[in-house]
Amino acid sequence: MVGQAVAALAAEDEAVLASVRFGRRFYPGADVARVAAQAYGAFAQAGRASLYPGLPSPQSVATMTRDLISASLALFGAPADGIAIPTSGGTESAILVARAALRRTRSRRSGASDGPAEVIAPWSAHPCIDKAAELLGFKLIRTPLGADLTADLAAMAAAITPRTAMLYASFPSYPFGLPDDVAALSDLAVEHDLWLHVDASMGGYLAPFLRLNGEAVPDFDFALPGVSSIAADLHKHGYGAKGVAMLLVRSPACAPDLDFTFADFPLPPMKTSTLAGTAAGAPLAAAWAVFQYLGVKGYCALAARLSASRRAFVEAIGSVPGFCVLGEPLFSIVSFATERGEAHDLVDALIARDWFVLPTHGPAGVQMNLSLTDGDLAPRLAEDLRAWAERLS
Ligand SMILES: Cc1ncc(COP(=O)(O)O)c(C=O)c1O
């Protein structure tokens, strides 16, 4: 009975997703989804790690966690003693890293300045860092973008004060899919001895594989000396089930700043590094299984498919007079603008044609997050853009 109800609800979703283009967020195809679902189901009741190490408890999720951590540290060029924490997504990673940066800054610069700590982020940064600011009580300073719609280095440098605890970069940004110049920000961070966090929630698990495929991907990882931490989401282009990401930190000295430990209550001291106390094991197991299933070869193949699709969409949009892609997108997000009419009208028209798109402003445009399963629809988009523009003229 319950099984039928679940199947019916899932079938309803399937019907919607089958008709919406780009509606399947980070869906890698039925084979990978099956691998994830099987592992998810097998560990549906599992927690992530014992809150009381030393007590007898199953070790499977801990083993999978260690595997994913070491693979991720290697993928992002972390030093041998780098550390990583699995989180539930990009938002949790941003909150945890901001907390650690604030604690570290506080302990290193005590008494250096009055007023709340500050974090400097380009205007295109994901609002997860604003959520962190609200929760942790720091001041978020959003600086204007440069003409290329990425972080304006001069504006970020000018915003640095003695209260600055962290610089924030996106790789790439969610609105435009364009990477900030992490190499230049790394230099800035080194110059001012500041924590630089790279939010690679979107591009983290894509970039290394694009690079292996021979694509020119700018530097963004721990090879840059000023990069202190990286957030990368396994539930995006790691193609795991929703609810798992990785926060990686260069220096092991930061471990105490990432942890939460509490001893003054009637049980042994409790230590957790995630926002949740009991963190779900199932998404981690699913991500581990997908990692094993795809391997480097599989991820490279999916990255190549995505790139082919991105190039097709970029070309299709550019082929319609009056439309232009914003910047040179490298990942799954392609945003574009039009001089043929109001962008928000275009977004409404595209949604009415079953495209899952978002409006951007500053500049006004359309944001698409390409889905692997809709890779061959570029000519269809060009047709819809042309039809919309013709109706206006
Ligand atoms: C750049 C970036 N950072 C953070 C996030 C937030 O991630 P999550 O929804 O997993 O919390 C997103 C989500 O799209 C993102 O694109």
The ligand as a Tripos MOL2 file, in Angstrom:
@<TRIPOS>MOLECULE
LIG
   16    16     1     0     0
SMALL
NO_CHARGES

@<TRIPOS>ATOM
      1 C1         28.1050   28.4440   -6.1410 C.3       1 LIG1
      2 C2         27.1240   27.8080   -5.1880 C.ar      1 LIG1
      3 N1         27.3800   27.8280   -3.8740 N.ar      1 LIG1
      4 C3         26.5400   27.2840   -2.9830 C.ar      1 LIG1
      5 C4         25.3700   26.6810   -3.3780 C.ar      1 LIG1
      6 C5         24.4320   26.1240   -2.3500 C.3       1 LIG1
      7 O1         24.4670   24.7350   -2.3790 O.3       1 LIG1
      8 P1         23.3660   23.8540   -1.6370 P.3       1 LIG1
      9 O2         22.0700   24.1380   -2.3170 O.co2     1 LIG1
     10 O3         23.8710   22.4700   -1.8180 O.co2     1 LIG1
     11 O4         23.3450   24.2380   -0.2070 O.co2     1 LIG1
     12 C6         25.0590   26.6350   -4.7460 C.ar      1 LIG1
     13 C7         23.8200   26.0210   -5.2110 C.2       1 LIG1
     14 O5         23.4560   26.0520   -6.3540 O.2       1 LIG1
     15 C8         25.9650   27.2070   -5.6780 C.ar      1 LIG1
     16 O6         25.7210   27.2110   -6.9950 O.3       1 LIG1
@<TRIPOS>BOND
     1     1     2 1
     2     2     3 ar
     3     2    15 ar
     4     3     4 ar
     5     4     5 ar
     6     5     6 1
     7     5    12 ar
     8     6     7 1
     9     7     8 1
    10     8     9 2
    11     8    10 1
    12     8    11 1
    13    12    13 1
    14    12    15 ar
    15    13    14 2
    16    15    16 1
@<TRIPOS>SUBSTRUCTURE
     1 LIG1         1 GROUP 0 **** ****
